[in-house]
Amino acid sequence: MQATHEDLLMEMKKLTDEKRATCNETILRQHSKDESHHSPVLPEVVVFPNSAEEVSSIVTFANEHKIPVVPFGVGSSLEGHCIPLQGGISINFQNMNKVLEVRPEDFLVKVQPGVTRTQLNQALKKYGLFFPVDPGADATLGGMAATNASGTTSVRYGIMRPQVRDLEVVLADGTIIHTGGLAAKSSSGYHLTGLFVGSEGTLGVFTELTLKIYGIPETTVAGRAVFPSVKEAVDGAVSLLSSGNSLSRVELVDEPSIRQVNSHSDTSYPEKPTLFLEFHGNEGGIAQDVAFAEELLSANGSEELVFETDSIKKAKLWEARHNLAYAFKHGFSGREMMLTDVVVPLSELTGAVVYARELIENEGLPGGVLGHVGDGNFHSIIMFDKNSDEETKKANRINERIVEYALSKKGSCSGEHGIGIGKMKYLRQEHSDTLPLMKMIKQQFDPNNIMNPGKVLF
């Protein structure tokens, strides 16, 4: 029998305690949405577990009563992942936020899912280590693994999936499993860790992660390269990637985006397409790499090159880049933001970025093109009036055409944001051959479809 709201709250309080399960309206609203433009939906109850065992008991009850379960980190996802489309239980991991073990000699760290990337790097600093995946938002590591996040440093260190050595997962029937171990490699059995990373809460709930960590580089140098056009900026980025240097970040910010950066972050950067750069390594090696980068970028039409070693100036540069989405939100108050996320082969990147810029201009909506062009992943920010049918259609048309362009070039509909609600129809296009296999996996792990239903597949 389906539990009523009152029964559900009572059961959740029994499984946690009186203070860690709630139907408070404000808290329900906080868990009804993420950072995306998708419409909010209220959960029936929000719970704040302290342990994997509590998560297991919550999920076991939910499975017995066929109640949806939706994990929630900090709500920074961009495709509606944590919106509880069918109500049910929202599991908030703010209490499970401990760095459990640092293993410096193994370059590993064990954390609970509610730990944020900033919190982790603060804890690792005293060991001379850091965790490199940087999606911009101070997201939880559980959420980052669930969406296979990447970000500004992926050109050097890779995306989330190869950083995850082991996961503790609560399955739909409440069983607690580990998917990996501590060894650097294994040829033993199917790679279940890789399967769960990127599953967006649809196969199980993460309660512990073992992650790969790295030594803090001896020297970092950040810089800006200004170009007369988006095409020349992207061509400049591709030339850097082919040079075999110590490039660790290469981010494109187009002219309208630079304008928003200057307005929001109190900077005075030239309002032209710009590459934000960073190099990691030792002092001598970086000096050579920066000099070579200057030659390459100048040959590709760069009009201004500025490199910084001062920590405050470097932080200011990357703060401006990370706050770009909020710069657009504040600059176009009252408008909704749609943020696209595609990835193409590097050989197709210039054409894809130019095409996206032209689409936005032709539709007449405010917006910008930016992204982690070092791995072919870029985003288009589209600002539209959600109350205007015409502008909503225009925004959706831009998004659809950008995705279809990427798929036509053998790219992907999502480079890092995931599928969630917004990309389900494109997943069908991209993986028409293997979608039936994905559905079989989902059915095997979650026969009652309680794990984040309505996302990714169905």
Buried (B, 14 or more C-beta within 10 A) or exposed (E): EEBEEEEBBBBBBEBBEEEBBBBEEEBBEBBBBBBBBBEBBBBBBBBBBBEBBBBBBBBBBBBEBEBBBBBBBBBBBBBBBBBBBBBBBBBBBEBBBBBEEBBBEBBBBBBBBBBBBEBBBEBBEEBEBBBBBBBBBEBBBBBBBBBBBBBBBBBBBBBBBEBBBBBBBBBBBBEBEEBBEEEEEEEEEEBBBBBBBBBBBBBBBBBBBBBBBBEBBEBBBBBBBBBEBBBBBBBBBBBBBEEEBBBBBBBBBBBBBBBBBBEBBEEEBBBBBBBBBBBBBEEEBBBEBBEBBBEBBEEBBBEEBBBBBEEEEBEBBBEBBBBBBBBBBEBBEEBBBBBBBBBBEBEBBBBBBBBBBEBBEEBEBBBBBBBBBBBBBBBBBBBBBBEEEEBBEBBBBBBBBBBBBBBEBEBBBBBBBBBBBBBBEBBEEBBEEEBEEBEEBBEEBBEBBBBBBBBBBE
